Amino acid sequence: MKKSKSSKKPLKKGVKKTKANPIKKKKGKASENLQNVYLGLGSNVGDREEYIEQAVFLLGKIKEIEVIKRSSNQESEAEGVKDQPSFINAALQIKTELSPHKLLEEIHTIESALGREREIEWGPRTIDIDILLYGNKVISEDDIQIPHPSMHERLFVLKPLKEIAPNLMHPVLEKNIEDLYEERKNEAVEKYDDELPGFKEIKRGGGYDDFERW
């Protein structure tokens, strides 16, 4: 008598990607409240690429989040505290109906699940997930600043983001990601005007620092 095959399949570990990849979209009813959001991811502890893949997987498991596209993994030296392993960085495009604050809560839950510790400022971490851009919103509050105040200064943020969205506009600086990347890469970045609407506020924030390295 033949044994019936089990319908259960073993869980797969995240597959390492070497180039930008569109993600298979979830099927479901489209929402008018969906926002285009870009995230920055980083890891420099343990299996860095696996932590990135697990973060992407867990984000995609959230019902209100649709993962659209992700960049290839980029390696960069640590900034701030130099005596630590180099980082693997990636950028992710998602669509979500979650508010910025609710999305941040979900991100913190994933970071905690993947062992993120916040004991050392600019120190090693299993995973960093940062909201870079949320539609065209400009937000400056104690617990959240959007756009990310330092994204235009960081090649390790701009390079993977340029890979998936070169023409994406920064809503405060009014330049696209490719131009910001080239300016920074060539070390010829013009002095940004702190008086631009919204820029001074997101730079000063309210003491909130969930982006020690970003």
Stockholm file with secondary structure:
# STOCKHOLM 1.0

chainA/1-214         MKKSKSSKKPLKKGVKKTKANPIKKKKGKASENLQNVYLGLGSNVGDREEYIEQAVFLLGKIKEIEVIKRSSNQESEAEGVKDQPSFINAALQIKTELSPHKLLEEIHTIESALGREREIEWGPRTIDIDILLYGNKVISEDDIQIPHPSMHERLFVLKPLKEIAPNLMHPVLEKNIEDLYEERKNEAVEKYDDELPGFKEIKRGGGYDDFERW
#=GR chainA/1-214 SS CCCCCCSCCCCCCCCCCSSCEECCCCCSCCCTTCEEEEEEEEECSSSHHHHHHHHHHHHHHSTTEEEEEECCCEEECCCSSCSSCCEEEEEEEEEECSCHHHHHHHHHHHHHHTTCCCSSTTCCCSCEEEEEEETTCCEEETTEEESCTTGGGCHHHHHHHHHHCTTCBCTTTCCBHHHHHHHHHTTCCCCCCTTSTTHHHHHHTTSCCSCSCC
#=GC SS_cons         CCCCCCSCCCCCCCCCCSSCEECCCCCSCCCTTCEEEEEEEEECSSSHHHHHHHHHHHHHHSTTEEEEEECCCEEECCCSSCSSCCEEEEEEEEEECSCHHHHHHHHHHHHHHTTCCCSSTTCCCSCEEEEEEETTCCEEETTEEESCTTGGGCHHHHHHHHHHCTTCBCTTTCCBHHHHHHHHHTTCCCCCCTTSTTHHHHHHTTSCCSCSCC
//
